[in-house]
């Protein structure tokens, strides 16, 4: 037998063995009732995280576990204070939807989620946690990664930025040095200290920057002046320079800006994108804003249809959420999936970053592994 034939036969045999084991696991759990568990997990930050909206040393996120037929899907949602969400309310919402979820068929995911999401009104982090868990379950049940379920090529995953929160010049320089392995940085701005922050970063590195103002500038004249200055400092793009409601003022900025302007807080759902296309060059899609993978994919395709660029972002979260987002990262132009790198107690291992590029795990589902104590 030729070596190539032997390798093909060995691979097929290994696949058959793995499929057999999955079938045995499903058979073993077939008689058990499905379950849905939820837990609020406190994530400790490596540095105090400050933006124009808040400052904190930790973040609470919602984790869920969906078990059926011997497979367990893991999900996470990071509530966004800007939209009046918190982890405890998200947990209560998931618990209230438990009966609908357990009665539904995960193989008919569109129907199940439509019914469950009616119980999760205005709780998009809760929707994201449930949606991610169901996708993880589907991948595990079929023995394939989520990206393969979606027909995506993991080799097309982009470079991710590493985020630098607002801080003193000394701490900003320290954070920038710690991010030396990342080829592109994302810097939070939006305060009177913007120039000092950028100068602190530039005193350490000359690598490309992207900035996020988080609605911090309140008039178009200030915004365009700051954007022109930032462009001269090697900034590639700017997120949400003005409050979300100031769409026409942002359109004025778009016409004059030397760098692309991206919507973040202004763009929550696919339905909002056509009305924003004249005011922005691109949109930032986050699973916690959209309510999970399925709506995020719809947003990406809608943005493409409107001629916009797409960034895939995240909140501060564990590897569950960022790994879920990474599964669809081959669809986008830019990635900012570093939420798990900003915390000190990540309970999971998933997507990794090599020379700044996202590397997706090739294991079934999200491909998560429990992180060993002390690792």
Helices and strands as residue ranges (DSSP letters): H 3-29, E 35-50, E 55-68, E 71-77, G 81-83, H 87-96, H 98-103, H 109-117, H 124-142, H 146-149, G 154-156, E 162-164, H 169-178, E 185-188, H 194-202, E 209-212, H 220-231, E 235-239, H 247-256, E 260-263, H 270-276, E 282-285, H 287-290, H 293-305, E 309-312, H 319-326, G 329-331, E 334-335, G 339-342, E 348-349, E 352-354, E 357-359, E 369-370
